[in-house]
Amino acid sequence: MLPRFLASILSGGDGCFHMPPALDTVTSTGTAINTTLAATTIASGDSFTIKNAPLTSKALLLNFWTDNQVAGSVRIRSPKFHDNVDAIRARTQIGVLKPLLPMGAPQRLYPQDTEIVELAGSAVAGDIESVVQLIYYEDLPGQAGRFQTWDQIAGKLKHIVGCRLAITLGSTAGYNGARAINADVDLLQANQDYAVLGMTTETETAAICLRGPDTGNLRVSVPGEPDLTEDTMWWFRLLSWHYGLPLIPVINSANKGATLIDCVNDENAGTANIVVWLGMLG
């Protein structure tokens, strides 16, 4: 175990110690944000400031999406982006949770830089709308996430299993409804590694998130779009293939009680029946 761990942190080839890669979710929201672009509010526990990764390593905004109740627009900018006027700006559709950046073309991020994330949408009192970003860190000190490429896991897949879980969606902004991955169905085989291929839902929710010891307790997320199940069921494989990076989380069943699923929702409470698609490795 120790030689394997040392190999993983020395894999950079430059003689320096490297921590494993990390995948993180950053969510911000607006309540009755109105039809003109306005600053969103960061979700509890998240930050608009890019984490303090080594300057020589990659930090990338892989993609982002919105959950809008009225068609509008979204803008993510920074003085370090192409420009600080529009930078990344896209139109949004009502209730369409699909990636807004071209797949495979990430935006470079810079440690300790602070993003400005703005949204235009509903002016109706109480309407909550969200912006969800998925950020990759090539080398993030203090993290010990386990991520692999499809090529690394394809030959080791033994079984596919859909882990079913009902998440109670709250009516407040940000993350809610956290439950252990085995809370409803506890069928994972003991002491086995599982690749997290993707997650699906039959009820729209801004994002489905997984976090636990094997992700460095950072959230990895999937758009909670019922009309996108052909992509979200293998979301992390899709990301890894498009970006050529180790983006498929690998979790161990020994950590199932500490591996949590939660969702980002709007003001409409309900239940999301989640399926976490796993591939048992061997």
DODRENLO-655583 format. One line per field, with one value per residue (C-alpha): x, y, z; residue number from 1. Coordinates in pm, 1 decimal, decimal comma. Layout:
<patis>
c1: c(X:...)
c2: c(Y:...)
c3: c(Z:...)
nr: c(NUM:...)
</patis>
This chain:
<patis>
c1: c(0,0:277,2:475,6:155,1:75,8:430,1:414,2:91,9:231,5:560,5:400,4:456,5:798,5:955,2:1100,4:843,4:582,3:235,2:-95,7:-368,8:-605,6:-928,9:-1273,0:-1488,2:-1832,5:-1900,7:-2264,8:-2411,3:-2773,5:-3006,1:-3352,0:-3579,9:-3257,6:-3446,6:-3399,8:-3077,1:-2746,4:-2675,8:-2425,9:-2518,3:-2472,1:-2222,9:-2362,3:-2267,6:-1928,1:-1827,2:-1618,3:-1577,2:-1202,4:-1007,0:-835,7:-466,5:-315,4:48,6:89,4:263,6:-36,9:-362,4:-682,8:-966,4:-1331,4:-1443,7:-1803,6:-2101,9:-2477,2:-2773,4:-3119,3:-3335,0:-3707,2:-3712,5:-3497,6:-3207,9:-2830,3:-2527,8:-2182,4:-1859,6:-1570,9:-1243,2:-955,4:-756,3:-1007,2:-1011,5:-1169,0:-1342,1:-1646,6:-1821,9:-1556,5:-1782,8:-2141,5:-2422,5:-2796,7:-3001,3:-3326,7:-3614,5:-3545,0:-3274,0:-2973,9:-2712,5:-2343,0:-2288,6:-1919,7:-1804,5:-1716,9:-1340,7:-1255,3:-1203,0:-1133,5:-797,4:-831,2:-573,1:-515,5:-652,2:-827,2:-1189,5:-1460,8:-1756,6:-2063,2:-2377,2:-2718,9:-3033,2:-3361,5:-3684,6:-3817,6:-4087,9:-4062,5:-3913,7:-3790,9:-3446,8:-3211,4:-2864,4:-2528,3:-2322,5:-1952,9:-1738,5:-1369,2:-1067,7:-738,7:-440,2:-257,9:-440,0:-247,2:-429,9:-661,5:-653,2:-920,4:-916,9:-979,6:-899,2:-938,8:-1166,6:-864,8:-751,5:-1081,6:-1232,8:-1042,1:-1122,4:-1503,8:-1671,2:-2030,4:-2258,0:-2491,5:-2741,8:-2751,6:-3099,7:-3149,9:-3440,2:-3328,0:-3565,9:-3537,4:-3562,4:-3705,7:-3396,9:-3097,7:-2783,3:-2716,3:-2977,7:-3102,7:-2765,1:-2787,3:-2534,5:-2509,4:-2626,5:-2914,3:-3188,5:-3018,8:-2710,5:-2589,4:-2230,5:-1988,5:-1745,9:-1405,3:-1451,8:-1360,9:-1637,0:-1600,9:-1870,0:-1985,6:-2268,0:-2595,0:-2953,2:-3282,5:-3644,9:-3709,5:-3533,6:-3280,2:-2998,2:-2726,7:-2675,5:-2358,4:-2144,9:-1876,3:-1681,6:-1334,7:-1256,0:-1323,5:-1129,4:-1472,3:-1519,8:-1839,9:-1837,0:-2156,6:-2388,4:-2665,5:-2997,1:-3168,8:-3415,0:-3399,6:-3021,7:-3000,8:-2819,9:-2530,2:-2558,6:-2562,6:-2201,7:-2119,3:-1774,3:-1667,8:-1789,1:-1589,6:-1274,6:-1303,1:-1363,0:-1089,0:-833,7:-805,9:-862,3:-1217,1:-1389,2:-1420,4:-1334,3:-1490,8:-1446,1:-1747,6:-1578,2:-1651,9:-2017,4:-2152,5:-1943,0:-2010,0:-2294,4:-2536,1:-2708,1:-2877,2:-2903,8:-3268,9:-3496,6:-3787,4:-4005,4:-3963,1:-4010,7:-3829,7:-3564,4:-3519,6:-3148,9:-2961,4:-2584,0:-2437,9:-2135,8:-1895,0:-1739,1:-1368,2:-1162,0)
c2: c(0,0:245,4:199,8:252,2:571,6:703,5:628,4:825,6:1138,2:1121,1:1068,0:1422,6:1339,0:1664,3:1527,1:1713,5:1559,5:1566,9:1503,3:1315,1:1513,3:1658,1:1728,2:1991,8:2144,9:2514,5:2619,9:2968,8:3079,4:3372,5:3424,3:3635,3:3750,9:3939,3:3965,4:4168,7:3998,8:4017,5:3857,2:3516,1:3407,4:3132,6:2814,5:2738,0:2567,7:2672,8:2968,3:3176,2:3180,4:2912,8:2673,5:2717,0:2464,7:2488,2:2748,2:2489,5:2255,8:2272,1:2409,6:2389,9:2486,9:2174,9:2279,4:2443,4:2450,6:2642,2:2565,7:2855,0:2905,1:3179,4:3197,1:3433,2:3438,4:3349,8:3503,4:3387,1:3631,4:3732,9:3967,9:3651,5:3523,5:3633,9:3962,2:4097,1:4225,4:3911,4:3633,7:3327,4:3425,1:3199,6:3202,8:2981,3:2796,5:2723,6:2406,4:2279,8:2150,1:2081,4:2173,8:2529,1:2502,9:2301,4:1954,0:1899,7:2272,6:2379,8:2730,0:2769,7:2884,7:3046,4:2969,7:3236,8:3419,2:3505,8:3447,6:3676,5:3460,4:3637,2:3518,6:3665,8:3483,4:3501,0:3810,3:3610,0:3631,6:3313,7:3164,1:3005,9:2955,5:2801,9:2799,2:2481,2:2461,4:2149,5:2226,4:1999,2:2034,8:1841,6:1867,0:1986,9:1976,6:1810,7:1608,0:1233,5:1174,7:859,1:925,0:718,5:728,7:495,4:308,7:240,3:86,5:-62,1:-388,3:-425,2:-394,8:-706,0:-597,7:-297,3:-199,4:82,3:198,7:340,0:627,4:864,1:1219,4:1463,5:1793,0:2097,2:2434,8:2644,3:2740,9:2529,6:2166,5:1962,4:1612,5:1444,8:1066,8:786,0:597,3:276,7:435,7:268,0:-29,5:-182,0:-433,9:-326,1:-614,3:-583,0:-421,9:-372,3:-77,9:71,1:320,9:590,5:604,5:856,0:939,1:980,3:1115,4:1110,8:1447,6:1762,9:1901,2:2144,8:1892,1:1547,6:1539,7:1265,8:1322,0:1112,3:994,1:872,6:1215,1:1402,4:1502,5:1732,6:1707,2:1553,8:1639,3:1555,2:1770,1:1660,4:1652,7:1364,6:1431,5:1374,7:1027,0:886,9:1116,9:1144,5:766,0:760,6:1123,8:1073,2:835,3:1094,9:1370,8:1159,6:1072,8:1433,8:1591,7:1311,0:1333,1:1097,7:1208,6:883,8:864,4:531,2:457,9:165,1:-5,8:17,1:391,8:355,0:496,3:812,1:849,2:1096,7:1194,9:1533,7:1762,1:2127,2:2226,9:2526,0:2632,4:2340,0:2064,8:1701,1:1371,8:1281,5:908,9:887,9:599,9:599,9:389,6:194,7:-48,9:-302,0:-342,2:-653,6)
c3: c(0,0:94,9:-231,3:-432,6:-239,2:-284,6:-655,4:-686,2:-525,2:-714,9:-1054,7:-1177,6:-1322,2:-1202,4:-877,9:-668,6:-444,9:-598,8:-426,2:-612,2:-836,2:-703,8:-845,4:-677,4:-712,6:-659,6:-637,2:-619,9:-622,2:-667,0:-521,6:-741,3:-901,8:-1176,6:-1551,3:-1543,3:-1466,7:-1093,4:-854,7:-718,8:-357,6:-283,2:-126,5:232,1:246,9:-105,9:-222,9:-537,6:-464,4:-650,0:-409,7:-336,1:-576,4:-692,8:-967,1:-1185,0:-1181,8:-1375,4:-1227,5:-1478,2:-1498,3:-1680,3:-1725,4:-1563,9:-1592,2:-1452,2:-1318,9:-1439,6:-1391,9:-1655,4:-1967,9:-1905,0:-1908,9:-1698,5:-1680,5:-1514,8:-1528,1:-1370,4:-1455,7:-1534,9:-1790,8:-2155,2:-2041,9:-1733,9:-1923,8:-2048,1:-2051,1:-2028,3:-2098,4:-2215,5:-2262,2:-2031,4:-2091,2:-1857,5:-1662,5:-1898,9:-1704,0:-1968,0:-1993,5:-2118,3:-2212,7:-2515,4:-2388,2:-2384,5:-2384,9:-2021,6:-1890,4:-1711,9:-1350,9:-1123,9:-753,9:-517,9:-803,0:-721,6:-977,2:-1036,4:-1108,2:-1226,5:-1334,1:-1487,7:-1446,9:-1252,8:-1077,9:-896,6:-518,5:-371,2:-698,6:-643,6:-939,2:-936,3:-1112,8:-1065,8:-1160,4:-1184,4:-1119,2:-1161,6:-973,9:-1105,0:-771,4:-459,6:-131,0:154,7:-67,7:-118,2:-380,4:-591,7:-960,7:-1267,1:-1643,0:-1837,4:-1973,9:-1616,8:-1508,0:-1826,5:-1801,0:-1430,9:-1449,2:-1304,3:-1236,8:-1289,0:-1007,0:-966,7:-605,3:-534,5:-292,5:-217,1:-141,3:27,7:-157,0:66,4:-24,9:52,3:-160,9:-167,7:-79,5:102,0:176,5:244,9:297,9:298,5:-29,9:142,9:336,8:130,4:-34,5:128,8:-129,7:-195,6:-151,6:138,8:86,4:-286,1:-507,1:-721,4:-1005,4:-993,8:-1354,7:-1310,4:-1135,6:-1256,2:-1125,0:-1234,7:-1065,9:-1179,3:-934,9:-1007,6:-921,0:-772,2:-562,9:-408,3:-147,8:99,2:203,7:-148,6:-303,6:-36,3:102,4:-196,0:-395,7:-742,8:-927,6:-1213,5:-1366,9:-1215,2:-1553,2:-1613,1:-1987,4:-1992,3:-1840,1:-2145,3:-2048,6:-1670,3:-1614,8:-1737,8:-1672,4:-1520,6:-1797,1:-2046,4:-1874,5:-1857,5:-2225,6:-2338,2:-2125,4:-2123,7:-1744,5:-1447,6:-1364,2:-1265,8:-884,8:-726,6:-388,4:-153,5:2,6:342,8:324,0:226,2:553,3:507,0:133,2:106,1:-169,4:-161,4:-412,3:-507,7:-533,8:-577,9:-356,4:-466,2:-209,1:-302,0:-341,0:-596,3:-656,5:-735,5:-893,8:-844,4:-1125,6:-1003,1:-1164,7:-927,9:-998,1:-960,6)
nr: c(1:2:3:4:5:6:7:8:9:10:11:12:13:14:15:16:17:18:19:20:21:22:23:24:25:26:27:28:29:30:31:32:33:34:35:36:37:38:39:40:41:42:43:44:45:46:47:48:49:50:51:52:53:54:55:56:57:58:59:60:61:62:63:64:65:66:67:68:69:70:71:72:73:74:75:76:77:78:79:80:81:82:83:84:85:86:87:88:89:90:91:92:93:94:95:96:97:98:99:100:101:102:103:104:105:106:107:108:109:110:111:112:113:114:115:116:117:118:119:120:121:122:123:124:125:126:127:128:129:130:131:132:133:134:135:136:137:138:139:140:141:142:143:144:145:146:147:148:149:150:151:152:153:154:155:156:157:158:159:160:161:162:163:164:165:166:167:168:169:170:171:172:173:174:175:176:177:178:179:180:181:182:183:184:185:186:187:188:189:190:191:192:193:194:195:196:197:198:199:200:201:202:203:204:205:206:207:208:209:210:211:212:213:214:215:216:217:218:219:220:221:222:223:224:225:226:227:228:229:230:231:232:233:234:235:236:237:238:239:240:241:242:243:244:245:246:247:248:249:250:251:252:253:254:255:256:257:258:259:260:261:262:263:264:265:266:267:268:269:270:271:272:273:274:275:276:277:278:279:280:281:282)
</patis>
